[in-house]
């Protein structure tokens, strides 16, 4: 197993009751060009599988599509959906309650995880097994929320708030705790959300930016991506931005952390459906840019194997850009293959969008206040957890009055969690 050290450092100065001088630094090298160039497409996919643990299926599917490996594309998409369900459950049923010292649903989740692992290892999925899994997931969902999948999806804002304020189910208690701990300013929350059709509408711009563009602070686009010059939030909230309850919560300026955690639950609820798993739509695809003489750009749902040729980008090389709506947000891979070998490879991951120094997390954290540095530190951790980074993170605050430093141990806990999950993945693979 190839392992690389990656982390996110969130630092700032605490000037009661706010944070100043906030910085967010993603310490993750852009290694894909170095590690994948000169590999065959099949070897490149295999190497990516070794590099990624928590988002393995999404990365593998994106790589297969970018490299033109078209075998088992339906199965690959099914696996992305299963991985998304597993990761959403992990974060909401294990990580969030554990962080809030409220226990967790670890025991029933471990049974579900083994069931999902078996499905991920299977060469094909059957409707019967899928239906069994959905029934099990629906029962666990109701156990953790105290309401069914259908009930949650039908909630309006008043019904949701009654559930939030009255239910004694684990996740209702968690969200009440989140709402109480993270003190937000009484100003209108700002959301810059990734458009749901961004690849179809702006694929040409994204492709060009990945290959030739720069992000902020002289970083490459893949390190600090921008859309039309601005950092954009991707992930469950962006996926669910047209959902009526989410629209109402945003309109009424509900607590931004509650909005984001609720979006994760709603997105999970939409996936607990046999048809969504067996016949996934809008999960992954290949962007097709116009070759010579083409009139329009378009994005297709993984059925077009046309290579991308853009002489204005890199002369003589054919590029394919794949996209996956992963659990953390929009994942983009761009690849060029010549004479059977990879000659260029770029990855633009959702964590880089959400943890951009001027992005969604930065906006959210600068809107937080706390009477004590410990309270604010906890709010920052909960905010970062809401975006589900794919690497460990640390929060480092300096108190302005006495320059005392408060460095949390979350990176250690999150690293242990990642290692634990990796071990579970290895056990499942075995």
C-alpha positions in Angstrom: 0.0 0.0 0.0 1.4 3.4 -1.1 1.0 6.0 1.6 1.6 9.8 1.4 1.5 12.3 4.3 -1.3 14.8 3.7 -3.1 17.1 6.1 -5.0 20.4 6.4 -3.9 23.1 8.9 -6.5 25.6 10.0 -4.9 28.4 12.0 -5.7 31.9 13.3 -5.7 34.4 16.2 -8.5 34.5 18.7 -9.6 38.0 19.5 -12.6 37.5 21.7 -15.2 36.7 20.5 -13.9 36.2 16.9 -11.0 34.8 14.8 -8.6 37.0 12.9 -5.8 36.2 10.5 -7.5 32.9 9.5 -5.4 30.7 7.2 -6.3 27.3 5.7 -3.4 25.4 4.3 -3.8 22.1 2.5 -0.5 20.3 2.7 -1.1 17.8 0.0 1.3 17.6 -3.0 0.0 17.3 -6.5 1.7 13.9 -7.1 -0.5 12.4 -9.8 1.6 13.7 -12.7 4.8 12.2 -11.1 3.3 8.9 -10.0 1.1 8.0 -13.0 3.1 9.3 -16.0 4.6 6.5 -18.1 2.2 3.9 -16.6 -0.2 2.0 -18.8 -3.8 3.0 -18.2 -4.5 -0.3 -16.3 -1.4 0.2 -14.1 -2.4 3.8 -13.4 -5.9 2.7 -12.2 -4.2 0.0 -10.0 -1.8 2.6 -8.5 -4.7 5.0 -7.7 -6.5 2.2 -5.9 -3.5 1.8 -3.6 -3.2 5.5 -3.0 -6.8 6.1 -1.9 -8.7 4.5 0.9 -11.7 6.5 2.0 -12.8 7.4 -1.6 -11.3 4.5 -3.5 -14.4 3.7 -5.6 -14.9 7.3 -6.7 -11.2 7.7 -7.6 -11.1 4.4 -9.4 -14.2 5.2 -11.5 -12.9 8.6 -12.4 -9.6 7.1 -13.5 -11.2 4.4 -15.6 -13.4 7.0 -17.4 -10.5 9.5 -17.9 -8.2 6.7 -19.2 -10.8 5.3 -21.6 -11.3 1.9 -19.7 -14.9 1.3 -20.5 -15.4 -2.2 -18.9 -18.0 -2.5 -16.2 -18.9 1.1 -16.1 -22.4 0.5 -14.7 -20.9 -1.6 -11.9 -18.4 1.1 -11.2 -21.2 3.7 -10.8 -23.1 1.3 -8.5 -20.0 1.0 -6.3 -19.7 4.8 -6.1 -23.2 5.0 -4.8 -22.5 2.3 -2.2 -19.3 4.0 -1.2 -21.2 7.3 -0.8 -23.8 5.6 1.4 -21.1 4.0 3.5 -19.2 7.2 4.0 -22.2 9.3 4.8 -23.3 6.8 7.4 -19.8 6.7 8.8 -19.6 10.4 9.2 -23.1 10.9 10.6 -23.6 7.8 12.7 -20.0 7.4 14.0 -17.8 10.5 13.7 -20.3 13.2 14.6 -21.8 11.5 17.7 -18.3 10.5 18.8 -16.9 14.0 18.4 -19.8 15.3 20.5 -19.3 12.6 23.2 -22.7 11.2 22.6 -21.7 7.6 21.7 -22.3 6.2 18.2 -24.2 3.7 16.2 -21.0 1.7 15.7 -22.4 -1.8 16.3 -25.3 -1.8 13.8 -23.2 0.2 11.4 -20.4 -2.4 11.4 -23.0 -5.0 10.2 -24.1 -2.7 7.4 -20.5 -2.0 6.5 -19.8 -5.6 6.1 -22.8 -6.0 3.9 -21.7 -3.1 1.7 -18.2 -4.5 1.6 -19.5 -7.8 0.2 -21.5 -5.9 -2.4 -18.4 -3.8 -3.4 -16.4 -7.0 -3.8 -19.1 -8.7 -6.0 -18.6 -8.9 -9.8 -22.2 -7.9 -10.2 -25.1 -6.7 -8.1 -28.5 -8.3 -8.1 -31.9 -6.6 -7.4 -32.7 -9.1 -4.6 -29.5 -8.3 -2.7 -29.9 -4.6 -3.4 -33.5 -4.7 -2.0 -32.2 -6.5 1.1 -29.5 -3.9 1.6 -32.0 -1.0 1.2 -34.3 -2.5 3.8 -31.4 -2.8 6.2 -30.3 0.7 5.5 -33.8 2.1 6.0 -34.1 0.4 9.4 -30.8 1.8 10.5 -31.7 5.2 9.2 -34.9 5.2 11.3 -33.0 4.0 14.3 -30.6 6.9 14.1 -33.1 9.6 13.2 -36.4 8.4 14.7 -38.1 9.0 11.4 -38.2 7.1 8.1 -36.4 8.0 4.9 -39.7 9.1 3.3 -40.7 11.2 6.3 -37.4 13.1 6.3 -37.7 13.7 2.5 -41.2 15.1 2.9 -40.5 17.4 5.9 -41.1 21.1 5.4 -39.1 23.5 7.6 -41.7 23.5 10.5 -41.9 19.7 10.5 -38.1 19.5 10.5 -37.8 21.9 13.4 -40.3 20.0 15.4 -38.3 16.8 14.8 -35.1 18.6 15.6 -36.3 20.1 18.9 -38.4 17.2 20.2 -36.9 13.9 19.0 -34.6 12.0 21.3 -33.1 10.0 18.4 -29.3 10.1 18.2 -28.9 12.4 15.2 -31.5 14.9 16.4 -29.6 15.2 19.7 -26.4 15.7 17.6 -27.8 18.5 15.6 -29.1 20.2 18.6 -25.7 20.0 20.1 -24.2 21.4 16.9 -26.6 24.3 16.9 -25.7 25.1 20.5 -22.0 24.9 20.2 -21.2 26.8 17.0 -22.3 30.4 17.6 -23.0 32.1 14.3 -23.1 35.8 13.7 -26.6 37.2 13.1 -26.0 38.0 9.5 -27.2 36.4 6.3 -25.2 33.3 5.6 -23.6 33.3 2.2 -23.6 30.2 0.0 -21.6 29.9 -3.2 -22.7 26.4 -4.4 -21.4 24.4 -7.3 -24.1 24.4 -10.0 -25.6 20.9 -10.5 -24.9 21.0 -14.2 -21.5 22.6 -13.9 -19.7 20.1 -16.2 -22.3 20.4 -18.9 -22.4 24.2 -18.7 -18.8 25.0 -18.0 -16.8 21.9 -18.9 -14.7 23.7 -21.4 -13.6 26.3 -18.8 -12.9 23.6 -16.2 -10.8 21.6 -18.6 -8.8 24.6 -19.7 -8.3 25.8 -16.1 -7.1 22.4 -15.0 -4.5 22.2 -17.7 -3.3 25.8 -17.9 -4.9 27.8 -15.1 -3.7 29.0 -11.7 -5.5 29.2 -8.4 -4.9 31.6 -5.6 -1.5 32.4 -4.1 0.3 31.2 -7.2 -0.9 27.7 -6.6 -2.1 25.5 -9.5 -5.8 25.3 -10.3 -6.0 21.8 -8.8 -4.5 23.0 -5.5 -6.8 26.0 -5.2 -9.6 25.7 -7.8 -11.9 28.6 -8.8 -15.0 28.8 -10.9 -15.4 32.1 -12.7 -12.7 33.5 -10.4 -14.4 32.4 -7.2 -14.1 29.4 -4.8 -17.2 27.3 -4.8 -18.7 24.8 -2.4 -19.3 21.3 -3.6 -20.7 18.2 -1.9 -24.1 17.2 -0.4 -25.3 20.8 0.1 -24.6 21.6 -3.5 -26.3 18.4 -4.7 -29.4 19.2 -2.6 -29.6 22.9 -3.3 -32.9 22.4 -5.1 -34.5 20.3 -2.4 -37.5 22.2 -0.8 -36.4 21.9 2.8 -32.9 23.0 2.1 -34.2 26.0 0.1 -36.4 27.0 3.0 -33.6 26.6 5.5 -31.4 28.9 3.4 -34.2 31.4 2.9 -34.8 31.6 6.6 -31.1 31.9 7.4 -31.0 28.8 9.5 -27.8 27.9 11.3 -25.3 27.2 8.5 -23.9 24.1 10.2 -27.3 22.6 10.7 -28.1 23.3 7.1 -25.0 21.4 5.9 -25.4 18.4 8.2 -29.1 18.3 7.2 -28.1 18.3 3.6 -25.9 15.2 4.2 -28.9 13.4 5.8 -31.2 14.3 3.0 -28.7 13.3 0.3 -28.2 10.0 2.2 -32.0 9.5 2.2 -32.2 9.9 -1.5 -29.7 7.2 -2.1 -31.4 4.6 0.1 -33.4 3.4 -2.9 -32.9 0.3 -5.0 -33.3 2.1 -8.3 -30.8 4.8 -7.3 -28.2 2.1 -6.5 -28.9 -0.3 -9.4 -29.5 2.3 -12.1 -27.4 5.3 -11.0 -27.9 8.5 -13.0 -25.8 11.6 -12.8 -23.1 9.9 -10.7 -20.2 9.9 -13.2 -19.4 10.6 -16.8 -17.0 11.9 -19.4 -16.8 15.4 -20.7 -16.6 15.7 -24.4 -15.0 18.9 -25.7 -15.5 19.7 -29.4 -13.0 18.3 -31.8 -12.3 20.1 -35.1 -15.6 21.1 -36.6 -17.8 20.3 -33.6 -20.3 23.0 -32.8 -21.2 22.5 -29.2 -19.7 21.3 -25.9 -21.6 18.7 -24.0 -21.4 16.4 -21.0 -22.6 12.9 -21.2 -23.4 10.3 -18.6 -20.3 8.1 -19.2 -21.4 6.8 -22.7 -19.2 8.9 -24.9 -15.6 7.7 -25.3 -14.5 10.5 -27.6 -11.1 11.8 -26.7 -10.6 15.5 -26.1 -8.2 17.2 -28.5 -7.5 20.9 -27.7 -4.5 22.1 -29.6 -4.7 25.4 -27.7 -4.0 23.5 -24.5 -1.2 21.1 -25.2 -0.4 20.6 -28.8 -0.8 17.1 -30.2 -2.2 15.5 -27.0 -5.7 14.1 -26.6 -7.3 14.8 -23.2 -10.3 13.1 -21.5 -11.9 14.7 -18.5 -14.0 12.5 -16.3 -16.3 13.6 -13.4 -17.7 11.8 -10.4 -20.2 13.2 -7.9 -18.5 11.7 -5.0 -19.6 11.8 -1.3 -17.4 14.9 -0.8 -18.3 16.7 -4.0 -17.3 17.0 -7.6 -14.2 15.0 -8.5 -12.4 15.7 -11.8 -9.7 13.6 -13.5 -8.0 14.7 -16.7 -5.7 12.3 -18.6 -3.7 12.1 -21.8 -2.6 8.8 -23.1 -0.1 8.3 -26.0 1.2 5.1 -27.4 -0.4 3.1 -24.6 1.2 5.2 -21.8 0.0 8.0 -19.6 1.7 11.2 -20.6 -0.3 13.6 -18.4 -2.6 13.3 -15.5 -4.4 15.8 -13.3 -6.8 15.4 -10.3 -9.0 18.2 -9.0 -10.5 16.9 -5.7 -13.5 18.2 -3.8 -11.5 18.9 -0.6 -9.5 21.5 -2.5 -12.7 23.3 -3.5 -14.2 23.3 0.1 -11.0 24.1 1.9 -9.8 26.8 -0.4 -8.3 29.6 1.7 -11.2 31.9 0.7 -13.8 29.1 0.2 -16.8 27.7 2.0 -15.1 26.7 5.2 -13.2 30.0 5.5 -16.5 31.9 5.1 -18.2 29.8 7.7 -15.4 30.0 10.3 -15.0 33.7 10.0 -18.7 34.0 10.8 -18.3 32.2 14.1 -18.1 33.7 17.5 -17.3 32.3 20.9 -17.0 33.6 24.4 -14.1 31.2 25.0 -11.3 30.0 22.8 -12.2 26.4 23.6 -15.8 27.0 22.4 -14.6 28.6 19.2 -12.1 25.8 18.6 -14.8 23.2 18.9 -17.0 25.2 16.5 -14.1 25.2 13.9 -13.7 21.5 14.3 -17.4 20.9 13.7 -17.3 23.2 10.7 -14.4 21.3 9.2 -16.1 18.0 9.9 -19.2 19.2 8.1 -17.2 19.3 4.8 -15.8 15.8 5.4 -12.2 16.3 4.3 -10.5 13.3 2.8 -7.3 14.0 4.8 -6.7 14.7 8.5 -6.9 18.2 9.8 -5.6 20.2 12.7 -6.8 23.5 14.3 -4.2 25.8 15.8 -5.4 29.0 17.5 -3.3 31.7 19.2 -4.9 33.9 21.8 -4.2 37.5 21.1 -3.9 38.7 24.7 -1.2 36.2 26.0 -0.1 34.6 22.8 -0.9 31.2 24.4 -1.3 28.5 21.8 -4.1 26.0 21.7 -3.4 23.2 19.3 -6.0 20.5 19.2 -5.4 16.8 19.0 -8.0 16.3 16.3 -5.4 15.5 13.7 -4.3 12.6 15.8 -7.9 11.4 16.3 -8.7 11.8 12.7 -5.5 10.1 11.6 -6.3 7.2 13.9 -9.8 7.1 12.4 -8.4 7.0 8.9 -6.0 4.3 9.8 -8.8 2.4 11.4 -10.9 2.7 8.3 -8.0 1.7 6.1 -7.5 -1.4 8.3 -11.2 -2.2 7.9 -11.0 -1.8 4.2 -8.0 -4.1 4.1 -9.9 -6.7 6.2 -12.8 -6.4 3.8 -10.6 -6.8 0.8 -9.1 -9.9 2.4 
